[in-house]
Amino acid sequence: MGPFRPGQGPGTATPPSTPRNGRRSSAAPPPARLVTAAYLRCLRRARGISVRSTAEAVDTPVASIYRWESAKNAPPPDVLERLLLHYGAGEHVDYLTRGAASDRADMVRRPADGIWTDAGAGAARRYLAVTRIASKMTEICVRVPVGLLTPAYEAAVLKSAAGTGPGERDLEWVRRVRTAEDQQRTVLLDETALTRQIGEPGVFADQLRHLAGVVHSESPGGQGLVIRILPRDQAERIRSTVSSPDIADAMVYGHRLVTTLGPSPRYGTGSDAVRTVGEAVREAMSCAWSREKTCELLLSAARAAAS
């Protein structure tokens, strides 16, 4: 009933930094290009638009759309603007096209420190796109992430967030985008989340019971969605190392992309900072509670919240 060890926990057969074919990926594209590619694909899918009709609408070859949506290349700023307008994301044009036009290095080559800060309009939506597109993702969270919220708890979170996180339009948008096929997602929930109540006690208790149900119905072998509780002391130590309450280590288009979530998401590919985040995630996976203990903690917290 103690913390799980390598080989016993979620997603440990293949570490987050290794693609599914077991080989390390080639040099990763710049993080801005990876994130923008994921965002463009999710925008198109959310509106139910085909690649061919998109190519016709922006007067570009179909092959180019595929390459831009898989981060093989970055679209020219004028084409990126046409794509965003075509997808109904005109409010994000200024930030993305101005950045691409004034500093093509963000899209064409990786920054010297390997880090890109997404400080523009739509940053929360772009992070949600990464969570949908990633083939593998491990997250350390102090709050229950989007996609695992009950409707009542989601409403309470939106009411309390007051513009500090994803808004209702962001959530409605991301719900229209399916996750990557056979996505392997591991959520390591900080133990403090068990007492971090938002909304009415009954709503919070139902949310905890919902998570326990998800844990109980997990697929054998740690495939698909896995939720584990990370002991409080371990979570505090990892946060002090990374200096961020929420971090993620993802595989996007065969490339490793790490994220720290603060006032603005920060993405990285390569560099010492990225390796630090990866090491923190691997350490957290080795320290998290087992499936049985996680279920026990969630149900116990739900009873306490409801009493």
Summary of the structure (lengths in Angstrom):
residues: 307
radius of gyration: 19.4
end to end distance: 25.6
largest distance: 61.2
contacts: 1010
relative contact order: 0.18
helix: 51%
strand: 14%
